[in-house]
Every structure is written in C-alpha cells, then in structure tokens.
C-alpha cells in the first residue's frame, strides 16, 4: 500500500425485504430492517471477495442493513466495525414505506416537484439531494484523510453512494439515476494528493 494514498472500497449494503418487494418500497433512514436471506448471502460473498484484498478498517452507516453487511466483511479479517452517523441513508420524508406508483397517486404535486428538481426540492418533509451531498461529502473526506496509507471499506446506501460517486465524477446530481449501485456492489476509490478519484464502479462479479 502506498503510504501517501488511501484506497476506499465503497460497498452498498445487501438486499433487504423492502428492496426485494415488487414493486420495491422506499426505506430511507426511517425503515431500519436487517438483511433478507438473499442479502445475507450477498454480504457473505462480498466479505469473501474483500478477504482476498488488503483491508485495514471497516466503517458503515448506523442503519442495521449497513451494519450487518459491514460485519460480514469485518469478521473475515478479525476487524471491528466503526459506525459513521453522517452516512445514513437519505431521509425520504412522507415517501417512506411507499413505492413510486403509490407516491405518484397519493402525492401527485409533491411527486411532480421532486421529479423536476430532486437536487433542491427533495423529498417532502425529508432531504434534498443537495442536502445529502452537503452531509456526506465531508464525512467521506474525513475518513479518507484520517486513513492515509491504509485500505478501508465503507458500507453505505444507494442514494448516499450515488450522490458521492456523482460528485467524484463531476456529474450534476440530477444524473444520479445513471450511476448503477446494486446490492453489495463494490466501488474502488483512490485518495491521493488531497483528491479522490473513482477507479472502479459497481463491481459485482463476486456475487453469485
């Protein structure tokens, strides 16, 4: 490991019952379910994959689905898991526990405004994408700066990961839906000379 750089494996948590429901419902930060059977299998698979690579520390957001995934990674290396409150999933406000069809039917005006400007308007009684960006980017920067010379894994969430990756790629946040993030995917980020660069996006070949 280069002592002047940090390598970050950014992982999305394993699948939950809400992810697998058809149609899927929005969990946000208010639904704190653990992993489904499939999600636990995915967490074991990403743990096996990362066990073949250098890894010095494991971090995650405070929600159970992120913690369970992080523990599956850390246990294989004899590491503990440190939670970082700032990287919890987006607050989806009144859209929580609803699917997009229900949201469009029950909240047509809020749905329209959100679809037109999710960056600034955001979820009703919740967060905007700009708010998520302002919350999580400093948290990731602090982790990278505090772990120079080390390789770390961070387990977070769909919107959190997409906002951060969009920021690294220089994309407008209106484009985050174009950034794929499957359950238990791995993104590889290198931090060097005070700048973070994305090296690999949405790696999933370890999932069976």
C-alpha positions as CSV (number, residue, x, y, z in Angstrom):
1,X,0.0,0.0,0.0
2,X,1.3,3.5,-1.0
3,X,1.8,5.3,2.3
4,X,0.8,8.6,0.6
5,X,-2.6,7.4,-0.5
6,X,-5.9,5.8,0.8
7,X,-7.8,3.1,-1.0
8,X,-11.6,3.0,-0.3
9,X,-13.8,0.1,-1.1
10,X,-17.3,1.7,-1.1
11,X,-20.0,-1.0,-0.8
12,X,-23.7,-0.8,-1.0
13,X,-25.4,-2.9,1.7
14,X,-27.0,-6.3,0.9
15,X,-30.6,-6.7,-0.1
16,X,-33.4,-6.2,2.4
17,X,-37.1,-7.3,2.2
18,X,-38.0,-3.8,1.1
19,X,-35.5,-4.0,-1.8
20,X,-37.0,-7.3,-2.9
21,X,-40.6,-6.3,-2.6
22,X,-42.3,-5.9,-6.0
23,X,-42.6,-3.0,-6.5
24,X,-39.8,-2.0,-4.1
25,X,-40.6,0.5,-1.4
26,X,-38.6,3.4,-0.2
27,X,-36.8,2.7,3.1
28,X,-34.8,5.9,3.6
29,X,-33.4,6.3,7.0
30,X,-36.6,5.7,8.9
31,X,-37.0,2.0,8.0
32,X,-34.3,0.0,9.9
33,X,-34.8,-3.5,8.6
34,X,-32.0,-6.0,8.6
35,X,-30.9,-8.0,5.5
36,X,-33.0,-10.6,3.8
37,X,-31.8,-14.2,3.3
38,X,-30.5,-13.2,-0.1
39,X,-28.9,-10.0,1.4
40,X,-27.1,-12.1,4.0
41,X,-25.8,-14.3,1.2
42,X,-24.6,-11.2,-0.7
43,X,-22.9,-9.9,2.4
44,X,-21.0,-13.2,2.8
45,X,-20.0,-13.1,-0.8
46,X,-18.7,-9.5,-0.7
47,X,-16.9,-10.4,2.6
48,X,-15.2,-13.4,0.8
49,X,-14.2,-11.1,-2.1
50,X,-12.7,-8.4,0.1
51,X,-10.9,-11.0,2.2
52,X,-8.6,-11.6,-0.8
53,X,-7.6,-7.9,-0.8
54,X,-5.7,-5.7,1.6
55,X,-8.0,-4.2,4.3
56,X,-7.2,-2.3,7.4
57,X,-10.5,-1.0,8.7
58,X,-14.3,-1.2,8.1
59,X,-16.8,1.6,8.5
60,X,-20.5,1.9,7.9
61,X,-23.6,4.0,8.4
62,X,-25.7,3.3,11.6
63,X,-28.7,1.5,10.0
64,X,-28.9,-2.2,10.6
65,X,-28.7,-3.2,6.9
66,X,-25.3,-1.4,6.6
67,X,-24.1,-2.7,9.9
68,X,-24.9,-6.4,9.1
69,X,-23.1,-6.1,5.8
70,X,-20.1,-4.4,7.3
71,X,-19.9,-7.1,10.0
72,X,-19.8,-9.8,7.3
73,X,-16.8,-8.1,5.8
74,X,-15.0,-7.3,9.0
75,X,-15.4,-10.7,10.7
76,X,-13.4,-12.4,8.0
77,X,-10.5,-10.1,8.8
78,X,-10.7,-10.1,12.5
79,X,-11.7,-6.4,12.4
80,X,-14.2,-4.4,14.3
81,X,-16.8,-2.1,12.6
82,X,-17.0,1.6,13.3
83,X,-20.2,3.4,12.5
84,X,-20.3,6.9,11.0
85,X,-23.6,8.6,11.7
86,X,-23.3,11.1,8.8
87,X,-23.5,8.4,6.1
88,X,-27.0,7.2,6.9
89,X,-29.4,6.8,4.0
90,X,-31.4,9.8,2.7
91,X,-34.5,10.9,4.7
92,X,-37.3,10.3,2.3
93,X,-39.9,12.0,4.4
94,X,-43.5,11.3,3.5
95,X,-42.5,8.9,0.8
96,X,-41.2,6.4,3.3
97,X,-42.6,2.9,3.0
98,X,-44.3,3.7,-0.3
99,X,-43.5,2.6,-3.8
100,X,-43.2,5.1,-6.7
101,X,-46.7,4.2,-8.1
102,X,-48.3,4.9,-4.7
103,X,-46.3,8.1,-4.4
104,X,-47.4,9.4,-7.8
105,X,-51.0,8.5,-6.9
106,X,-51.1,9.8,-3.3
107,X,-48.8,12.8,-3.7
108,X,-49.1,14.0,-7.3
109,X,-47.9,17.5,-6.8
110,X,-45.0,16.5,-4.4
111,X,-44.1,13.8,-6.9
112,X,-44.0,16.2,-9.8
113,X,-41.9,18.7,-7.9
114,X,-39.4,16.1,-6.8
115,X,-39.0,14.6,-10.2
116,X,-38.5,18.1,-11.7
117,X,-35.9,19.2,-9.1
118,X,-34.7,16.5,-6.7
119,X,-31.5,18.4,-6.1
120,X,-33.1,21.4,-4.4
121,X,-36.7,20.4,-3.7
122,X,-36.1,16.9,-2.4
123,X,-38.4,14.5,-0.6
124,X,-41.4,16.2,1.2
125,X,-40.5,16.6,4.9
126,X,-37.2,14.9,4.1
127,X,-33.9,15.8,2.4
128,X,-32.9,17.1,-1.0
129,X,-30.0,15.5,-2.9
130,X,-28.1,18.7,-2.3
131,X,-28.6,18.3,1.4
132,X,-27.4,14.7,1.2
133,X,-24.3,15.9,-0.6
134,X,-23.6,18.5,2.0
135,X,-23.9,15.9,4.7
136,X,-21.9,13.0,3.3
137,X,-19.0,14.5,1.3
138,X,-17.3,16.0,4.3
139,X,-17.7,12.6,6.1
140,X,-16.1,10.7,3.3
141,X,-13.3,13.3,3.0
142,X,-12.6,13.0,6.8
143,X,-12.4,9.2,6.5
144,X,-10.0,9.4,3.6
145,X,-7.8,11.9,5.2
146,X,-7.7,10.1,8.5
147,X,-6.7,6.8,6.9
148,X,-3.8,7.8,4.6
149,X,-1.6,4.8,4.0
150,X,-4.4,2.4,4.7
151,X,-7.1,0.5,2.8
152,X,-10.6,0.8,4.2
153,X,-14.1,-0.4,3.4
154,X,-17.2,1.7,3.9
155,X,-20.7,0.2,3.7
156,X,-23.4,2.7,2.8
157,X,-26.6,3.1,0.8
158,X,-28.0,3.6,-2.7
159,X,-28.6,7.3,-2.6
160,X,-25.6,8.0,-0.4
161,X,-23.3,6.1,-2.8
162,X,-24.8,7.6,-5.9
163,X,-24.5,11.2,-4.6
164,X,-20.9,10.7,-3.6
165,X,-19.9,8.9,-6.8
166,X,-21.7,11.6,-8.9
167,X,-19.7,14.2,-7.0
168,X,-16.4,12.4,-7.8
169,X,-17.4,12.0,-11.4
170,X,-18.3,15.7,-11.7
171,X,-21.9,14.8,-12.6
172,X,-24.9,17.0,-11.9
173,X,-26.9,15.4,-9.1
174,X,-29.9,15.2,-11.5
175,X,-28.0,12.4,-13.2
176,X,-27.6,10.1,-10.1
177,X,-30.1,7.5,-11.6
178,X,-27.4,6.9,-14.3
179,X,-24.9,5.7,-11.6
180,X,-25.6,2.0,-11.0
181,X,-25.4,0.7,-7.4
182,X,-26.5,-2.9,-7.0
183,X,-26.8,-4.5,-3.6
184,X,-23.3,-5.5,-2.3
185,X,-21.5,-3.9,-5.3
186,X,-18.0,-2.6,-4.7
187,X,-16.7,0.8,-5.9
188,X,-12.9,1.4,-5.7
189,X,-11.8,5.0,-4.9
190,X,-8.2,6.2,-4.6
191,X,-7.3,9.3,-2.5
192,X,-4.0,10.9,-3.3
193,X,-2.7,14.4,-3.1
194,X,-5.9,15.5,-1.4
195,X,-8.0,14.4,-4.3
196,X,-10.3,11.3,-4.5
197,X,-10.7,9.5,-7.8
198,X,-13.1,6.7,-8.8
199,X,-11.2,3.7,-10.2
200,X,-14.0,1.1,-10.5
201,X,-17.8,1.4,-10.4
202,X,-20.4,-1.1,-9.3
203,X,-18.2,-4.2,-9.3
204,X,-20.5,-7.2,-8.9
205,X,-18.6,-10.3,-10.3
206,X,-18.2,-11.6,-6.8
207,X,-22.0,-12.0,-6.5
208,X,-23.4,-15.4,-7.4
